[in-house]
């Protein structure tokens, strides 16, 4: 029997990972609560994959939008997850990670936000004030 590791924190993995709801790359770890996207509060849980195909690491990142802030308000800057959750399988090693698959598979009904997709769009709350 093997031990499954949950909420494993790897700096290199989190440098590669991004949030499929808002596209941001900054995550916050709250002890005893979990890991959340700093921008939209989507929760991510990491699990070791049972199948590695010879790669040094194989990780499942499971995203849950139950805790996501104002998903309905910021729909232009955020994209909901189908049925509130999505998973991505990541293969590789630090500095050479790659996405193997998404579940559910991206298609007509759902497409994850790409890394930094909304970076050039100003959020409604961040309107510049002229002095």
C-alpha positions as CSV (number, residue, x, y, z in Angstrom):
1,X,0.0,0.0,0.0
2,X,1.3,3.5,-0.8
3,X,0.7,6.7,1.1
4,X,-1.0,9.4,-0.8
5,X,0.3,12.9,0.0
6,X,-2.3,15.7,0.1
7,X,-1.6,19.5,0.0
8,X,2.1,19.0,-0.7
9,X,3.8,22.3,-1.1
10,X,6.6,22.5,-3.8
11,X,8.0,25.9,-4.6
12,X,9.0,24.8,-8.2
13,X,5.5,23.4,-8.8
14,X,3.8,26.5,-7.7
15,X,6.1,28.6,-9.9
16,X,4.7,26.6,-12.8
17,X,1.1,26.4,-11.7
18,X,-1.6,29.0,-12.5
19,X,-5.3,29.3,-11.6
20,X,-7.7,28.1,-14.3
21,X,-10.4,30.5,-13.0
22,X,-8.4,33.9,-13.2
23,X,-5.0,33.0,-14.8
24,X,-3.0,34.3,-11.9
25,X,0.1,32.5,-10.6
26,X,0.3,33.6,-6.9
27,X,-1.0,31.1,-4.3
28,X,-1.4,31.5,-0.5
29,X,-1.1,28.7,2.0
30,X,-3.3,29.0,5.0
31,X,-2.2,26.4,7.6
32,X,-4.8,23.8,8.4
33,X,-7.1,25.3,5.7
34,X,-5.3,24.7,2.4
35,X,-3.8,26.5,-0.6
36,X,-5.8,29.2,-2.4
37,X,-5.3,31.5,-5.4
38,X,-4.4,34.9,-4.0
39,X,-6.4,36.7,-6.6
40,X,-9.7,34.9,-6.6
41,X,-9.5,32.5,-3.6
42,X,-10.0,29.3,-5.7
43,X,-8.7,26.4,-3.7
44,X,-6.1,24.0,-5.0
45,X,-5.3,20.6,-3.6
46,X,-2.2,18.7,-4.8
47,X,-2.1,14.9,-4.9
48,X,0.6,12.6,-6.2
49,X,-0.5,10.7,-9.3
50,X,-0.4,6.9,-9.3
51,X,1.0,6.9,-12.8
52,X,4.2,8.7,-13.6
53,X,5.2,7.4,-17.1
54,X,8.8,7.6,-16.1
55,X,8.8,11.3,-15.1
56,X,10.4,12.5,-11.9
57,X,7.1,13.9,-10.7
58,X,3.4,13.4,-11.6
59,X,1.0,15.6,-9.7
60,X,-2.7,16.1,-9.9
61,X,-3.8,19.7,-9.0
62,X,-7.5,19.7,-8.1
63,X,-9.1,23.2,-8.3
64,X,-12.4,23.9,-6.4
65,X,-14.3,27.1,-7.0
66,X,-16.6,26.7,-3.9
67,X,-14.4,29.4,-2.1
68,X,-13.9,31.6,-5.2
69,X,-14.7,35.3,-4.6
70,X,-17.3,37.1,-6.6
71,X,-17.2,34.7,-9.6
72,X,-20.6,36.0,-10.8
73,X,-19.5,39.6,-10.5
74,X,-16.1,39.4,-12.2
75,X,-17.2,37.0,-15.0
76,X,-15.2,39.2,-17.5
77,X,-12.0,38.5,-15.6
78,X,-12.8,35.0,-14.3
79,X,-14.1,31.8,-15.8
80,X,-16.0,29.4,-13.7
81,X,-15.1,25.7,-13.4
82,X,-17.5,23.1,-14.8
83,X,-19.6,21.8,-11.9
84,X,-17.3,23.8,-9.6
85,X,-14.1,21.8,-10.0
86,X,-11.4,20.8,-12.5
87,X,-8.2,18.8,-12.3
88,X,-4.9,19.1,-14.2
89,X,-2.2,16.4,-14.4
90,X,1.3,17.8,-14.4
91,X,4.4,15.7,-15.4
92,X,8.1,16.7,-15.2
93,X,10.6,18.0,-12.8
94,X,11.4,21.5,-11.4
95,X,12.0,23.8,-14.4
96,X,10.6,21.3,-16.9
97,X,6.9,20.8,-15.9
98,X,4.3,20.2,-18.6
99,X,0.5,19.7,-18.6
100,X,-0.5,16.2,-19.5
101,X,-4.3,16.6,-19.4
102,X,-7.2,18.6,-17.9
103,X,-10.4,17.0,-16.5
104,X,-12.9,17.8,-17.7
105,X,-11.3,18.1,-21.1
106,X,-11.3,21.7,-22.4
107,X,-13.7,22.2,-25.3
108,X,-16.8,24.1,-26.3
109,X,-18.4,24.1,-22.8
110,X,-15.3,25.0,-20.8
111,X,-11.8,26.4,-21.4
112,X,-9.4,27.1,-18.5
113,X,-8.1,30.6,-18.3
114,X,-4.5,30.6,-19.6
115,X,-1.6,31.9,-17.5
116,X,-1.9,35.8,-17.3
117,X,-4.8,35.9,-19.8
118,X,-6.4,38.8,-18.1
119,X,-3.2,40.6,-17.0
120,X,-3.7,43.5,-19.4
121,X,-7.4,44.1,-18.3
122,X,-8.0,46.5,-15.5
123,X,-10.5,45.2,-12.8
124,X,-13.5,47.4,-12.2
125,X,-12.5,48.1,-8.6
126,X,-9.0,49.3,-9.7
127,X,-10.0,52.4,-11.6
128,X,-7.2,55.0,-11.6
129,X,-8.0,58.2,-9.8
130,X,-6.6,61.4,-11.4
131,X,-5.1,63.9,-8.9
